[in-house]
């Protein structure tokens, strides 16, 4: 009997890779599945644009009275292209937002350090 890959719990017998020498890392309940697409960054926007765009292109092919195979090819091709393009753009924008936030935090920390240094110097002058 093997182990359950979704919960990472070892089987009852210790003949698996999880044997008694390995520590089992428990997963939270909401991550019981090994993939949780709702928490993937940019997934929702990418799917909205991809499904909408490919449906529009497929509909245009239907209106133009194309064969079913060609309609399917256009739909799948458009879906794939839009998925990759939207995912790339969204990930780039997300990384730029994270970079801007990181830079703002560093700048705020340096300002705070300058203020604290000035306060210490002023307190030292007042003591002397």
DRENZATOR-138946 format. One record per residue: x, y, z of N, C-alpha, C, O in turn; residue in one letter; residue number from 1. Coordinates in pm, whole numbers. Layout:
nc1;nc2;nc3;cac1;cac2;cac3;cc1;cc2;cc3;oc1;oc2;oc3;residu;num
X;Y;Z;X;Y;Z;X;Y;Z;X;Y;Z;a;NUM
...
END
This chain:
nc1;nc2;nc3;cac1;cac2;cac3;cc1;cc2;cc3;oc1;oc2;oc3;residu;num
85;-117;0;0;0;0;90;124;0;184;131;79;x;1
63;221;-87;144;343;-98;91;454;-10;0;434;70;x;2
149;570;-27;105;686;51;7;770;-29;0;758;-151;x;3
-68;853;40;-165;941;-24;-93;1069;-66;-52;1145;22;x;4
-76;1097;-197;2;1213;-239;-67;1345;-209;-1;1449;-203;x;5
-199;1345;-189;-270;1470;-166;-255;1518;-23;-251;1639;1;x;6
-246;1429;71;-235;1471;211;-95;1447;266;-65;1489;378;x;7
-10;1382;190;127;1352;230;134;1271;359;228;1284;437;x;8
34;1188;380;35;1101;497;94;967;457;60;913;351;x;9
180;913;538;239;784;503;136;672;515;38;682;588;x;10
162;569;442;78;451;451;103;383;586;197;418;657;x;11
20;288;618;33;218;746;164;140;753;229;136;858;x;12
203;78;642;329;6;645;441;102;604;417;195;527;x;13
561;79;654;672;172;631;759;131;513;880;150;517;x;14
699;74;408;779;34;293;779;142;184;821;115;72;x;15
734;261;216;731;369;117;849;461;137;929;442;228;x;16
860;561;50;967;659;61;951;744;186;1046;808;231;x;17
831;744;244;805;822;364;846;746;489;821;794;600;x;18
908;631;477;943;546;590;959;618;723;939;740;730;x;19
993;550;824;998;608;958;1109;711;972;1108;788;1069;x;20
1204;717;880;1315;811;893;1280;950;840;1352;1045;869;x;21
1170;965;763;1134;1096;708;1022;1159;788;930;1091;833;x;22
1032;1289;803;929;1363;874;815;1396;778;840;1436;664;x;23
692;1378;822;577;1408;739;534;1552;767;510;1589;881;x;24
526;1631;661;488;1771;674;337;1782;649;292;1756;538;x;25
259;1818;750;115;1827;730;79;1949;646;142;2054;658;x;26
-22;1936;563;-72;2046;482;-196;2105;547;-270;2032;613;x;27
-221;2235;529;-345;2291;581;-465;2230;509;-453;2177;399;x;28
-582;2238;574;-702;2175;518;-741;2233;383;-785;2158;295;x;29
-724;2365;364;-767;2425;238;-675;2388;123;-710;2408;7;x;30
-559;2334;151;-467;2292;46;-464;2140;35;-361;2081;5;x;31
-578;2077;58;-584;1931;52;-551;1883;-89;-492;1776;-105;x;32
-587;1959;-188;-550;1925;-325;-408;1973;-349;-366;2072;-290;x;33
-335;1905;-435;-197;1943;-459;-186;2063;-550;-76;2114;-573;x;34
-297;2109;-603;-298;2232;-681;-425;2307;-649;-534;2249;-650;x;35
-411;2433;-622;-525;2517;-587;-521;2636;-682;-451;2734;-657;x;36
-598;2628;-790;-590;2730;-894;-645;2865;-850;-605;2968;-904;x;37
-735;2865;-754;-791;2994;-712;-687;3082;-645;-701;3204;-644;x;38
-584;3022;-589;-481;3102;-524;-364;3133;-616;-270;3201;-575;x;39
-366;3083;-739;-258;3111;-832;-268;3257;-879;-376;3303;-916;x;40
-156;3329;-877;-162;3469;-918;-200;3481;-1065;-152;3404;-1148;x;41
-284;3575;-1096;-324;3610;-1232;-413;3505;-1300;-445;3520;-1417;x;42
-452;3402;-1230;-530;3295;-1294;-666;3345;-1342;-707;3317;-1454;x;43
-736;3418;-1258;-871;3463;-1291;-871;3554;-1412;-949;3534;-1505;x;44
-785;3654;-1412;-780;3748;-1524;-741;3677;-1653;-798;3702;-1759;x;45
-643;3589;-1644;-598;3516;-1761;-710;3432;-1820;-730;3431;-1942;x;46
-783;3360;-1736;-891;3277;-1786;-1006;3360;-1843;-1066;3322;-1944;x;47
-1037;3472;-1779;-1145;3557;-1832;-1113;3605;-1973;-1196;3594;-2063;x;48
-992;3657;-1992;-955;3708;-2123;-942;3594;-2225;-983;3609;-2340;x;49
-886;3483;-2185;-865;3371;-2277;-996;3309;-2323;-1016;3285;-2442;x;50
-1084;3283;-2229;-1212;3222;-2264;-1295;3318;-2349;-1355;3278;-2448;x;51
-1298;3446;-2309;-1374;3544;-2384;-1321;3563;-2525;-1398;3562;-2621;x;52
-1191;3579;-2538;-1132;3600;-2669;-1145;3480;-2760;-1176;3495;-2878;x;53
-1123;3361;-2706;-1134;3242;-2789;-1279;3213;-2826;-1306;3162;-2935;x;54
-1373;3245;-2737;-1515;3230;-2772;-1553;3325;-2884;-1628;3289;-2975;x;55
-1503;3447;-2878;-1531;3545;-2983;-1473;3497;-3116;-1542;3503;-3218;x;56
-1350;3451;-3116;-1289;3403;-3240;-1361;3279;-3293;-1380;3265;-3414;x;57
-1401;3188;-3204;-1477;3071;-3247;-1611;3111;-3305;-1655;3053;-3404;x;58
-1677;3209;-3243;-1805;3256;-3295;-1789;3319;-3432;-1873;3298;-3519;x;59
-1684;3395;-3452;-1659;3454;-3583;-1636;3345;-3688;-1680;3359;-3803;x;60
-1569;3239;-3649;-1549;3129;-3743;-1681;3058;-3776;-1701;3013;-3889;x;61
-1770;3048;-3677;-1902;2988;-3702;-1980;3075;-3798;-2044;3024;-3890;x;62
-1977;3206;-3777;-2049;3299;-3865;-1995;3289;-4007;-2071;3300;-4102;x;63
-1865;3269;-4022;-1804;3258;-4154;-1824;3119;-4215;-1774;3092;-4324;x;64
-1896;3033;-4145;-1931;2898;-4192;-1808;2813;-4225;-1797;2754;-4332;x;65
-1716;2808;-4129;-1596;2727;-4143;-1626;2585;-4098;-1723;2562;-4026;x;66
-1545;2489;-4140;-1563;2351;-4093;-1536;2342;-3942;-1464;2424;-3885;x;67
-1596;2241;-3880;-1589;2226;-3734;-1445;2210;-3686;-1408;2265;-3582;x;68
-1363;2136;-3759;-1224;2118;-3718;-1149;2251;-3719;-1068;2277;-3629;x;69
-1174;2333;-3818;-1106;2462;-3824;-1154;2553;-3711;-1075;2628;-3654;x;70
-1282;2546;-3680;-1335;2626;-3569;-1266;2584;-3439;-1224;2669;-3360;x;71
-1255;2454;-3417;-1189;2404;-3297;-1043;2444;-3291;-993;2482;-3185;x;72
-975;2436;-3405;-834;2476;-3409;-817;2624;-3377;-727;2661;-3301;x;73
-903;2708;-3433;-896;2851;-3405;-925;2878;-3258;-857;2959;-3195;x;74
-1026;2810;-3202;-1062;2829;-3062;-945;2791;-2970;-907;2869;-2882;x;75
-890;2673;-2991;-781;2625;-2904;-656;2710;-2923;-589;2744;-2825;x;76
-624;2744;-3046;-507;2827;-3072;-519;2965;-3009;-425;3015;-2948;x;77
-637;3027;-3023;-659;3158;-2964;-654;3150;-2812;-597;3237;-2747;x;78
-715;3046;-2756;-713;3029;-2611;-570;3015;-2559;-533;3078;-2460;x;79
-491;2934;-2627;-352;2913;-2585;-271;3041;-2595;-200;3078;-2502;x;80
-283;3110;-2709;-208;3233;-2728;-247;3338;-2624;-160;3399;-2562;x;81
-377;3359;-2605;-422;3459;-2509;-384;3421;-2366;-349;3508;-2286;x;82
-390;3293;-2333;-352;3250;-2198;-206;3284;-2170;-174;3340;-2065;x;83
-120;3249;-2263;23;3275;-2242;53;3425;-2240;131;3472;-2158;x;84
-9;3499;-2331;16;3643;-2338;-37;3714;-2213;34;3796;-2154;x;85
-160;3684;-2172;-218;3749;-2054;-142;3711;-1928;-120;3795;-1841;x;86
-103;3585;-1917;-29;3540;-1800;103;3615;-1789;141;3661;-1681;x;87
174;3626;-1901;301;3697;-1900;287;3843;-1862;364;3895;-1781;x;88
188;3910;-1920;166;4052;-1890;127;4069;-1744;179;4158;-1676;x;89
38;3987;-1696;-8;3999;-1558;105;3971;-1459;118;4043;-1360;x;90
187;3871;-1485;299;3841;-1395;400;3954;-1395;457;3987;-1291;x;91
423;4015;-1512;515;4128;-1519;461;4245;-1437;535;4305;-1358;x;92
333;4277;-1454;274;4386;-1377;277;4357;-1227;303;4447;-1147;x;93
251;4234;-1190;256;4196;-1049;397;4211;-992;414;4260;-881;x;94
496;4169;-1069;633;4182;-1020;673;4329;-1008;747;4365;-917;x;95
626;4414;-1099;656;4557;-1090;590;4619;-966;649;4705;-901;x;96
468;4577;-935;401;4626;-815;477;4584;-690;496;4663;-598;x;97
520;4457;-686;597;4408;-571;729;4483;-558;772;4515;-447;x;98
793;4510;-670;919;4583;-667;898;4725;-615;977;4775;-535;x;99
789;4791;-660;760;4927;-614;732;4930;-464;777;5020;-393;x;100
658;4830;-416;628;4823;-273;757;4800;-194;778;4863;-90;x;101
844;4711;-242;971;4685;-174;1057;4810;-168;1116;4840;-64;x;102
1063;4884;-278;1141;5007;-279;1082;5111;-184;1156;5183;-118;x;103
950;5118;-178;885;5213;-87;915;5177;58;936;5266;141;x;104
916;5050;89;946;5006;225;1090;5040;262;1116;5088;371;x;105
1182;5015;170;1323;5046;195;1340;5197;216;1411;5240;307;x;106
1274;5277;132;1283;5422;146;1224;5469;279;1281;5555;346;x;107
1111;5411;317;1049;5448;445;1139;5410;562;1151;5485;658;x;108
1201;5293;554;1292;5251;661;1412;5344;672;1457;5376;782;x;109
1465;5387;558;1581;5478;564;1539;5614;619;1615;5676;694;x;110
1421;5662;585;1371;5788;641;1353;5775;792;1388;5865;868;x;111
1298;5663;834;1277;5640;978;1411;5635;1050;1423;5688;1161;x;112
1511;5573;990;1644;5566;1051;1705;5706;1062;1769;5738;1162;x;113
1686;5789;959;1738;5927;963;1670;6006;1075;1736;6080;1147;x;114
1540;5989;1088;1466;6060;1194;1515;6016;1331;1538;6099;1419;x;115
1532;5885;1350;1579;5834;1479;1722;5883;1508;1753;5917;1621;x;116
1807;5886;1407;1944;5934;1424;1943;6082;1463;2017;6123;1553;x;117
1859;6162;1397;1850;6304;1429;1798;6324;1571;1845;6412;1643;x;118
1702;6242;1613;1649;6251;1749;1756;6216;1853;1765;6282;1956;x;119
1836;6113;1825;1944;6076;1916;2048;6186;1927;2095;6217;2036;x;120
2085;6246;1811;2183;6354;1812;2130;6475;1890;2204;6538;1966;x;121
2001;6506;1871;1942;6618;1943;1939;6589;2093;1966;6678;2174;x;122
1907;6466;2131;1905;6431;2273;2046;6437;2332;2063;6476;2448;x;123
2147;6399;2254;2285;6405;2301;2329;6551;2320;2400;6583;2415;x;124
2287;6638;2229;2320;6780;2241;2253;6843;2363;2313;6924;2433;x;125
2129;6803;2388;2056;6856;2503;2119;6807;2634;2118;6880;2733;x;126
2172;6687;2635;2238;6633;2756;2367;6708;2785;2403;6732;2901;x;127
2436;6742;2678;2568;6806;2698;2559;6951;2732;2661;7017;2751;x;128
END
